[in-house]
Amino acid sequence: MAASSPFLLPLGLLLLLILLPFALSAPSHCATPPDHGSTIHIFHASGPCSPFRPSVHSSSWEDTMMNFMTYDESRLTYLASLATSHRPSGRSFVPIAPGRQLLQIPNYVVRASLGTPAQPMLVALDTSSDAAWFPCTACAGCPSASTSAFFDPSSSTTYRPFPCGSPQCAQVPSPSCPDGAASCAFNLTYGGSSVQAGLAQDNLALASEVVQSYTFGCVQKMMGNSIPPQGLLGLGRGPLSFLSQTKDLYASTFSYCLPSFKSLNFSGTLRLGPIGQPKKIKTTTLLSNARRSSLYYVSMIGIRVGRRSLDIPPSAFAFDPATGAGTIIDSGTMFTRLVAPAYAALRDEFRRRVKVAGPVTSLGGFDTCYNGAIKPPAITLMFMGINVTLPPDNVLIHSTAGSITCLAMAAAPDNVNSVLNVIANVQQQNHRVLFDVPNSRVGFARESCTAAAT
């Protein structure tokens, strides 16, 4: 399987990106404020006001957390395949919200529209992907229960499929032109499942701005046990990514503030383009991996717990494009994963500083849990040129009843590329994270963007 393709995602990520249409209803007291100007409001999929929330919750908090960790591992397998693949190398304010996959894995979504007249959609944001796709009407094998989320090409006057032999067809995996077909098709495969899509262009709108002739995959056929996504917008740096396709409009620059999974409404924001970005934000260098240019590598140099810098070998953070080693910033993984020596040093010092009477317990992939509330020591992630000190909400997870508290980080799984550190979305929440590709920098600044329901 050609993991280097911008349109190829594994089953775990396909499951991660399941979205629901605007037509799904929420309780009347959960009305979302209307969008205005260049701002789109966002909600969290796990809150009581979210249309992603099932009407009946059958899973305990413990089971939910273990599901989070299990599907994070699928995500990490995908990221590892990207890191080790051998492929060479504004102005809008768009609020964003965490979405959720079938087994409650959170992801962040924005409202968008596609076609003319505009057809409203919800699309997932993924900083480690280049792809954009939407399920289209008459999709064979796609779920029929939510057909209102499908894009109808026949209803759009600006929809244009790519003809066979067009240059864009060479940029997607397994391009084909079946007998009698006038347009280019391609396949997305993983394990025993496959998705067939047509390559097309149409107008894509985020907030008040319209991107003319945006290239995306129109999903036409689904085979196997995978559940196809309802929409995806890749914010990587490959040739078909949103950044590349809107380079003239947004200058390959964006930032986001991800709301906590506790947030009940649309409250985070995605800001597109250099205008309106923080002026005094502290930044670190954005590194390039020619083997997989989409990933946002940064130079992590250490970790501090309290005032103590941990004794971690430099090799744990060393950037090596050949092996995929190093540290990436990723929006799709929930909990930060650190290579074994880095995590062990962090965990041991964290445990030493937490003073509680009871024993340290485990919960699924979390190996540092306590019965009851704790006062955590400060954890500082140290990057070249900037230190990011995490507040308690970015360090701990708590059961609903408050009876269990866990360190919200873990070691990189042994069965994937264990040389890759992933700074995940729980640790990024309520920070403004800036991705400035032309100036090769990534920035962090505290910003509260988690709101309660109104």
C-alpha positions in Angstrom: 0.0 0.0 0.0 1.4 3.4 -1.0 1.3 5.2 2.3 2.8 8.3 0.7 -0.3 9.1 -1.3 -2.2 12.2 0.0 -5.5 10.3 -0.5 -4.6 7.1 1.4 -5.7 6.7 5.0 -5.9 3.7 7.2 -9.1 2.2 8.7 -8.4 3.9 12.1 -8.4 7.3 10.5 -11.3 6.6 8.3 -13.3 5.7 11.4 -11.9 8.8 13.1 -13.4 11.1 10.5 -17.1 10.2 10.6 -19.2 13.4 10.6 -22.8 14.2 10.6 -24.8 16.7 8.5 -26.3 20.0 9.7 -29.7 18.4 9.5 -29.1 16.4 12.7 -31.1 18.1 15.4 -30.1 19.1 18.9 -32.3 20.1 21.9 -33.9 23.5 21.5 -31.9 25.0 24.4 -28.7 24.1 22.5 -29.1 26.5 19.6 -25.8 27.4 18.0 -25.2 31.2 17.4 -25.4 32.0 13.7 -22.2 32.5 11.8 -21.4 36.0 10.7 -18.7 37.7 8.6 -15.7 35.4 8.5 -16.4 33.6 11.7 -17.9 30.2 12.1 -19.0 28.9 15.5 -18.0 25.4 16.7 -19.2 22.8 19.1 -17.7 19.7 20.8 -19.1 16.4 19.8 -19.0 15.0 23.3 -21.2 17.6 24.9 -24.9 17.4 25.6 -25.6 20.0 22.9 -23.8 18.0 20.2 -25.6 16.2 17.4 -22.8 13.6 17.5 -23.9 12.6 21.0 -25.9 9.4 21.2 -29.3 9.6 22.8 -28.4 6.8 25.2 -24.9 6.4 26.7 -24.1 2.8 27.3 -20.3 3.1 27.9 -18.8 4.0 31.2 -16.1 6.7 31.5 -13.5 4.0 31.9 -14.6 2.2 28.7 -14.7 5.5 26.8 -11.1 6.4 27.8 -9.9 2.9 26.8 -11.6 3.4 23.4 -9.9 6.7 23.0 -6.5 5.1 23.6 -7.3 2.1 21.3 -8.1 4.3 18.4 -5.3 6.7 19.1 -3.1 3.7 18.4 -4.7 3.3 14.9 -4.0 7.0 14.4 -0.4 6.5 15.5 0.1 3.6 13.1 -1.1 5.9 10.3 1.3 8.7 11.3 4.2 6.2 11.5 3.4 5.1 8.0 3.6 8.7 6.8 6.8 9.4 8.7 8.6 6.5 7.2 7.3 6.6 3.7 9.8 7.2 0.9 8.2 9.9 -1.1 10.2 13.0 -2.0 9.2 15.8 -1.4 -4.8 35.5 4.5 -7.7 36.4 6.4 -10.6 34.1 7.4 -11.6 33.3 10.9 -13.2 29.9 11.0 -14.3 28.5 14.4 -13.8 24.8 14.8 -15.2 22.1 17.0 -14.2 18.6 18.0 -16.2 16.0 16.0 -16.4 12.3 17.0 -16.0 9.0 15.3 -18.3 6.0 15.8 -16.5 4.9 19.0 -16.3 8.4 20.5 -12.8 9.3 19.2 -12.8 13.1 19.0 -11.6 15.2 16.1 -12.1 18.8 15.2 -14.6 20.0 12.6 -15.6 23.1 10.8 -18.7 24.1 8.9 -18.2 24.4 5.2 -20.3 24.3 2.0 -19.6 22.8 -1.4 -21.0 23.6 -4.8 -23.3 26.2 -6.3 -25.8 26.7 -4.8 -23.9 25.9 -1.6 -24.6 22.5 0.0 -23.7 22.7 3.8 -21.3 20.1 5.2 -19.3 19.4 8.3 -15.6 18.6 7.5 -12.9 17.3 9.7 -9.6 19.1 10.0 -6.4 17.1 9.8 -3.0 18.7 10.0 -1.3 15.4 9.0 -3.3 14.8 5.8 -3.4 16.4 2.4 -6.7 15.0 1.2 -10.1 16.5 0.7 -13.2 14.3 0.0 -16.9 14.1 0.4 -19.4 11.2 -0.1 -21.5 11.8 -3.1 -25.1 10.8 -3.8 -25.7 7.4 -5.3 -22.6 6.1 -3.5 -22.7 2.3 -3.6 -22.2 0.8 -0.2 -22.2 4.0 1.7 -24.6 4.2 4.7 -28.1 5.4 3.7 -29.3 6.6 7.0 -27.6 10.0 6.7 -28.0 10.8 2.9 -28.6 14.4 3.7 -24.9 14.6 4.4 -24.0 13.5 0.9 -22.9 16.0 -1.8 -25.1 16.0 -4.9 -22.9 16.9 -7.9 -25.9 17.1 -10.2 -27.3 20.0 -8.1 -24.2 22.1 -8.5 -23.7 24.3 -11.6 -19.9 24.6 -10.8 -19.1 20.9 -10.4 -16.5 19.7 -12.9 -15.0 16.1 -13.0 -11.4 15.8 -14.2 -11.2 14.1 -17.6 -9.1 11.0 -18.1 -5.5 11.9 -18.7 -5.5 15.2 -16.8 -2.4 16.0 -14.8 -4.2 15.9 -11.5 -5.1 12.2 -12.0 -1.4 11.4 -11.6 -1.4 12.8 -8.1 -3.9 10.3 -6.7 -3.5 6.6 -5.9 -4.5 3.9 -8.5 -6.0 6.3 -11.0 -8.2 4.7 -13.6 -10.7 5.3 -16.3 -13.2 2.5 -16.5 -14.7 1.5 -19.8 -17.1 4.2 -20.9 -16.0 6.6 -18.2 -15.3 10.2 -19.2 -13.6 11.2 -15.9 -10.8 10.1 -13.7 -11.4 7.7 -10.8 -9.1 6.4 -8.1 -9.1 4.0 -5.1 -8.4 4.4 -1.4 -7.4 1.1 0.1 -6.6 -0.3 3.6 -6.6 -3.9 4.6 -9.7 -5.6 3.1 -11.6 -2.4 2.5 -11.6 0.1 -0.3 -13.2 3.3 -1.3 -13.6 4.4 -4.9 -13.8 8.1 -5.7 -14.0 10.4 -8.7 -11.6 13.3 -8.9 -13.4 16.6 -9.3 -13.5 20.3 -8.7 -16.1 22.6 -7.2 -16.4 25.8 -5.1 -15.6 25.3 -1.4 -16.7 27.9 1.1 -15.3 28.5 4.6 -16.9 31.4 6.4 -17.5 34.2 4.0 -14.8 33.3 1.5 -15.2 30.9 -1.5 -12.3 28.9 -2.9 -13.0 28.5 -6.6 -12.5 25.1 -8.3 -11.3 23.2 -5.3 -10.0 19.7 -6.1 -11.4 16.9 -4.0 -12.5 13.2 -4.1 -16.2 12.5 -4.7 -16.7 9.1 -3.0 -18.7 6.8 -5.3 -18.3 3.3 -3.9 -17.5 1.6 -0.6 -16.5 -2.0 -0.2 -15.4 -3.9 3.0 -16.0 -3.2 6.7 -14.6 0.4 6.8 -17.0 3.2 7.4 -16.4 6.0 4.9 -16.0 9.6 6.2 -18.6 12.2 5.6 -16.0 14.9 4.9 -12.3 15.7 5.3 -10.1 18.8 4.8 -6.4 18.1 4.9 -4.2 20.9 6.3 -0.9 19.3 5.4 1.6 20.7 2.9 1.3 18.3 0.0 0.2 19.3 -3.6 -3.5 18.6 -3.1 -3.8 20.0 0.5 -5.9 23.0 1.4 -2.8 25.0 2.1 -1.4 24.3 -1.4 -4.7 24.9 -3.2 -5.3 28.2 -1.4 -1.7 29.5 -1.4 -2.5 32.7 -3.2 -5.4 33.4 -0.9 -4.0 32.4 2.5 -0.3 32.4 2.0 0.1 28.8 3.5 -0.5 30.2 7.0 -3.1 29.3 9.6 -3.6 28.9 13.3 -6.2 27.3 15.5 -7.4 27.3 19.1 -8.8 23.8 19.9 -11.5 23.8 22.6 -11.5 21.2 25.3 -13.5 18.0 24.8 -15.5 19.5 27.8 -16.7 22.3 25.5 -20.4 22.2 24.7 -20.6 24.7 21.9 -18.7 25.9 18.9 -16.0 27.9 20.6 -12.5 27.3 19.0 -11.4 29.1 15.9 -9.4 28.4 12.8 -7.8 31.5 11.4 -6.7 31.3 7.8 -4.0 33.6 6.3 -1.4 35.8 7.9 -3.8 38.7 8.7 -5.1 38.5 12.3 -2.4 36.1 13.6 -0.8 36.9 17.0 2.0 39.5 16.6 4.0 38.5 19.6 3.6 34.8 19.6 6.7 32.8 20.5 7.7 30.4 17.9 10.0 27.4 17.1 11.4 26.3 13.8 9.2 24.2 11.5 11.3 21.3 10.2 10.9 19.7 6.8 10.9 16.0 6.1 11.3 15.4 2.4 10.2 11.8 2.8 6.8 13.1 4.1 6.4 16.8 3.7 2.9 16.9 5.1 3.9 16.3 8.7 4.6 19.3 11.0 7.9 18.4 12.6 9.4 20.7 15.3 12.6 20.5 17.3 11.7 19.3 20.8 14.8 19.4 23.1 13.5 18.5 26.6 10.8 18.3 29.2 10.6 19.9 32.6 8.5 18.7 35.5 8.2 21.5 38.1 11.6 23.2 37.9 13.5 20.0 37.1 14.7 19.3 33.6 14.4 15.6 33.0 17.4 13.5 32.2 16.4 12.3 28.7 18.9 11.2 26.1 19.1 13.6 23.1 18.4 10.7 20.8 14.8 10.5 22.1 14.1 13.9 20.4 16.5 13.8 17.5 15.1 14.6 14.0 15.9 11.9 11.4 14.0 12.0 8.1 15.3 8.6 7.2 13.7 6.8 10.1 10.8 9.3 10.8 12.2 10.1 14.2 11.5 13.4 15.8 8.4 15.3 17.1 5.3 16.3 15.2 2.3 18.6 16.1 -0.9 16.7 15.2 -4.5 17.7 15.5 -6.0 14.2 15.1 -4.3 12.3 17.9 -6.0 12.9 21.3 -3.2 12.1 23.9 0.4 13.0 23.5 2.7 10.0 23.0 6.4 10.1 23.8 9.2 7.7 22.9 10.0 5.2 25.7 12.9 7.0 27.5 11.2 10.4 27.4 7.9 9.1 28.7 9.5 7.0 31.4 11.4 10.0 32.7 8.3 12.1 32.7 6.1 9.5 34.4 8.6 8.7 37.1 9.1 12.3 38.1 5.4 13.0 37.9 4.7 10.1 40.3 7.5 11.2 42.6 6.0 14.7 42.9 2.3 13.7 43.4 1.7 13.2 47.1 -1.3 10.9 47.7 -2.0 8.2 50.2 -3.4 5.6 47.7 -1.5 3.5 45.1 -0.8 4.4 41.5 -3.2 2.5 39.3 -3.7 2.0 35.5 -6.6 2.4 33.1 -6.1 0.9 29.7 -3.1 2.7 28.1 -2.9 5.2 31.0 -0.4 3.9 33.5 -0.4 6.7 36.0 -3.9 7.0 37.6 -5.1 7.9 41.1 -8.3 7.4 43.0 -9.6 10.9 43.6 -8.3 14.4 42.8 -4.6 15.3 42.8 -2.5 18.5 42.4 -0.2 17.9 39.5 3.2 19.4 39.1 3.8 21.8 36.2 4.9 20.1 32.9 6.8 22.1 30.4 7.5 21.0 26.9 10.7 22.5 25.7 11.2 23.3 22.0 14.1 25.1 20.3 13.5 28.8 21.2 10.3 28.3 23.2 8.9 26.6 26.4 5.3 25.6 26.6 4.1 25.1 30.2 0.8 23.1 30.3 -2.0 24.1 32.7 -3.6 21.2 34.7 -6.5 20.7 32.2 -3.9 19.8 29.6 -2.1 17.4 31.9 -4.9 15.4 33.6 -8.1 13.6 32.7 -10.8 13.1 35.3 -13.7 10.7 35.4 -17.2 12.3 35.4 -17.6 11.6 39.1 -14.1 12.8 39.8 -13.2 9.4 41.4 -10.3 8.7 39.0 -7.6 11.0 37.7 -4.9 10.1 35.2 -1.9 11.6 33.6 -3.1 12.4 30.0 -0.1 11.2 28.2 1.4 7.8 27.4 4.4 6.0 25.8 4.5 5.5 22.0 3.1 2.0 21.3 5.6 -0.7 20.7 3.9 -2.0 17.6 4.4 1.2 15.6 7.2 3.6 14.8 8.3 4.1 18.4 10.8 6.9 17.5 8.1 9.4 16.8 6.9 11.8 19.5 3.3 13.2 18.8 2.1 16.3 20.6 -1.6 15.7 20.5 -4.8 17.8 20.8 -5.4 17.4 24.6 -2.1 19.1 25.2 -2.8 21.8 22.5 -6.3 22.7 23.8 -6.8 26.3 24.8 -3.6 27.4 23.0 -3.3 29.4 19.9 -1.1 27.2 17.7 0.3 29.0 14.6 1.5 27.2 11.5 3.5 29.7 9.3 4.9 27.6 6.5 6.5 30.4 4.4 8.6 31.4 7.4 9.1 27.8 8.6 7.8 28.4 12.1 5.2 27.0 14.6 4.0 29.1 17.5 2.2 28.6 20.8 0.3 31.1 23.0 -2.3 30.5 25.8 -5.8 31.4 24.7 -9.0 30.3 26.3 -11.4 29.0 23.6 -13.5 26.5 25.6 -17.1 27.7 26.2 -20.0 26.2 28.2 -23.4 25.8 26.7 -25.6 28.9 26.7 
